[in-house]
Each structure stands twice: as C-alpha cells, then as structure tokens.
C-alpha cells in the first residue's frame, strides 16, 4: 500500500528566491498584497518539493 503525500506547506518566493509568504497548505492563497511581477510557488510535502512560477498582473 502506497502512502498518500500530505501537502504540508506553501511558500511564495520572489525572483531572488526570498520567501515572502509561508503557510500551511490551503487551496486558496491571497496574493492581492503582492506587487505585479514574477513569483514562484513552492509546495512541500512529506517527501517532495514542487515548484512552479506565476505572473501577478
């Protein structure tokens, strides 16, 4: 039986890799306070780290 990965934390990083926001996993993240630009989303689970980028306009 495979164990299911549990999403533990979510972080938003700027283009320099500095963490601007970290919280427990949530399906919705309010980015209204971020300036326009390119950001990275980091999702950490028990045994993996996922990265993706997004553009805030």
C-alpha positions as CSV (number, residue, x, y, z in Angstrom):
1,X,0.0,0.0,0.0
2,X,1.4,3.4,-1.0
3,X,1.2,6.2,1.4
4,X,-0.5,9.4,0.2
5,X,1.6,12.6,0.2
6,X,0.3,15.1,2.6
7,X,0.7,18.8,1.5
8,X,2.3,20.4,4.4
9,X,3.3,23.9,3.5
10,X,3.1,26.5,0.7
11,X,5.5,29.4,0.1
12,X,5.7,32.2,-2.3
13,X,9.2,33.4,-3.4
14,X,10.3,36.4,-5.3
15,X,12.7,36.3,-8.3
16,X,15.7,36.3,-5.9
17,X,14.5,33.2,-4.1
18,X,13.5,35.1,-0.9
19,X,10.4,33.7,0.8
20,X,7.7,36.3,1.0
21,X,4.9,34.1,2.4
22,X,4.7,30.7,4.0
23,X,1.7,29.0,5.5
24,X,0.1,25.6,6.0
25,X,-1.4,24.1,2.8
26,X,-4.5,25.8,1.5
27,X,-6.3,25.5,-1.7
28,X,-6.6,29.3,-2.0
29,X,-3.8,31.9,-1.4
30,X,-4.5,35.6,-1.3
31,X,-1.9,37.3,-3.5
32,X,-3.6,40.7,-3.6
33,X,-0.9,42.3,-1.5
34,X,1.9,41.3,-3.9
35,X,3.2,43.8,-6.4
36,X,2.9,42.9,-10.1
37,X,5.7,40.6,-11.3
38,X,7.0,37.0,-11.5
39,X,6.8,34.8,-8.4
40,X,7.5,31.2,-7.6
41,X,5.2,28.8,-5.7
42,X,6.8,26.1,-3.5
43,X,4.7,23.3,-2.2
44,X,6.4,21.0,0.3
45,X,5.0,17.6,1.1
46,X,6.3,14.8,3.4
47,X,8.9,13.7,0.9
48,X,8.8,16.1,-2.1
49,X,9.1,19.7,-3.1
50,X,7.1,21.1,-6.1
51,X,8.0,24.5,-7.8
52,X,6.0,26.4,-10.3
53,X,6.1,30.0,-11.4
54,X,3.2,32.5,-11.8
55,X,2.8,36.0,-13.0
56,X,0.9,38.5,-10.9
57,X,-0.5,41.3,-13.1
